[in-house]
Amino acid sequence: MSKRLGLPTASLNAGEAAAHFGWLAGFVGTDMAASGAVTREMRGWEPKGPGLMTAALAKA
């Protein structure tokens, strides 16, 4: 994705990430899987458009 969008990438250790992202580093460095399953089940929601990655790459 970064290559398609022309953005640089870098590998950061925990200290570098904390210095770069500040308070957000805890969230950026956490593996958080996300799913719309609960929303679909509880609210009957179904996505109508492309996923986030598809949409982001299509605009690049």
Buried (B, 14 or more C-beta within 10 A) or exposed (E): EEEEEEEEEEEBEEEEBBEEBEEEBEEEEEEEEEEEEEEEEEEEEEEEEEEEEEEEEEEE
